[in-house]
Amino acid sequence: MLGGGAVCKRLGQPPVIGEIAAGILLGPSVLGRACPAAAALFPPDLAPVLDSLGQLGLLCFMFLLGRELDPEVVRGERRTALTVALTGLAVPLVCGALLALALYGPYAPETADRLPFALFLGVALSITAFPVLARILADRGLTGTRLGALSLTCAAVDDVLAWSLLALVAALARNTSLGAVLRTVLLTVAFAALLLRVVRPLLARVLRRTGAATTFALVTCCLCLAALATDRIGVHAVVGAFLFGAATPRDSASVHQVAQGMSQFAVPFLLPLFFISTGLRIDIGTLGPHPAPWLWCGVILLVATATKGGGTALAARACGSDWRGALSLGALMNCRGLTELIVLTAGLDLRLIGPELYTMLVLMALTATALTSPALTALLRKGPPERPRSPSAPSAPCGTAQPVGNS
């Protein structure tokens, strides 16, 4: 896993691509076909252990992702960011739902109803990987530019909305009546409000009087309880971990230490087990030698990249960006990475998609993420983008010239 990430990093690609690809190589797609005896490396009795440890790493990752969503980033770019983010989410969401009408017959599981299947595919095509995007910007020195600030803000808004939509999709998938769906959605909103309005200030007071070890135990227990709560409510456990991360006090030094510990242990050591568990589920051979599944795979990739990148770019252009800056923003928002993989795994667990469509969507996510860096290099070849304005400066309305690229 780490070797795959290191190779991709040297090639100028996000390490997550190599880690996901390594998980696929260890699964039935490559190693299982080249050496069937290698299946003994991952016996059936080991699968639940790998899955449990990988899920624990995944919860820690989602907790860290929730903590990274800083509302202050939006200040100074609020109107533009919201316009671009909402357009960049709505266009692939609608187009993905329309594409699902054609995919429902041949690729939807028998247990999946048409509405949750369509909504899920729309969400899957509209995802942006916030942490991978942040890594790309940091590696290229773009974090302090207006392009970097605007893309991070749009990705943060899209992530919040996408996880909210995923919660709705999960509610639709697990409940048959409209009343049960509304109950699940209302309980999820109430739980989020409880975390933000009650748990957050309570944690802030308690953590002032606790040491590092007690803080670690408290945060870990609350994280698991939040994940359990959203799972029992009827949505995926990762939503609870994400919400708890967003609700933890941002100015707490002890929580910051816990987050650092998780990023140094859970992410590099436990999260790769999630990739192994995911790779064991993927079998590219299920697409078969027939051209139809591969053509559908190409159509999914085309729709996902064109609608996400194109919708974002057109919205940025309408808000005053030049074409180079708008297209650069569209390329960045097409970064999928690990967040997409988490959403796809949730869809597989909810039985909204089957192994064949799951494989297609994973290949789409890998390809779209791999295209981000080369596209950005080509677009920014003429020079670096401008620095951001002061956070206190008012946001320019759409139609006012505010280039994202060079001034």
HELIX and SHEET records of a PDB file:
HELIX    1   1 LEU A    2  ARG A   10  1                                   9    
HELIX    2   2 PRO A   15  LEU A   26  1                                  12    
HELIX    3   3 LEU A   31  ALA A   34  1                                   4    
HELIX    4   4 PRO A   36  LEU A   41  5                                   6    
HELIX    5   5 ALA A   47  GLU A   68  1                                  22    
HELIX    6   6 PRO A   71  VAL A   74  5                                   4    
HELIX    7   7 ARG A   78  TYR A  107  1                                  30    
HELIX    8   8 ARG A  114  SER A  126  1                                  13    
HELIX    9   9 PHE A  130  ASP A  139  1                                  10    
HELIX   10  10 ARG A  146  ARG A  174  1                                  29    
HELIX   11  11 LEU A  178  LEU A  194  1                                  17    
HELIX   12  12 LEU A  195  VAL A  199  3                                   5    
HELIX   13  13 ARG A  200  LEU A  207  1                                   8    
HELIX   14  14 ALA A  212  ILE A  233  1                                  22    
HELIX   15  15 ALA A  237  ALA A  247  1                                  11    
HELIX   16  16 ALA A  253  PHE A  265  1                                  13    
HELIX   17  17 ALA A  266  LEU A  270  3                                   5    
HELIX   18  18 LEU A  271  GLY A  279  1                                   9    
HELIX   19  19 ILE A  284  LEU A  287  5                                   4    
HELIX   20  20 PRO A  291  ALA A  318  1                                  28    
HELIX   21  21 TRP A  323  MET A  333  1                                  11    
HELIX   22  22 GLY A  337  ASP A  349  1                                  13    
HELIX   23  23 PRO A  355  LEU A  379  1                                  25    
END                                                                             
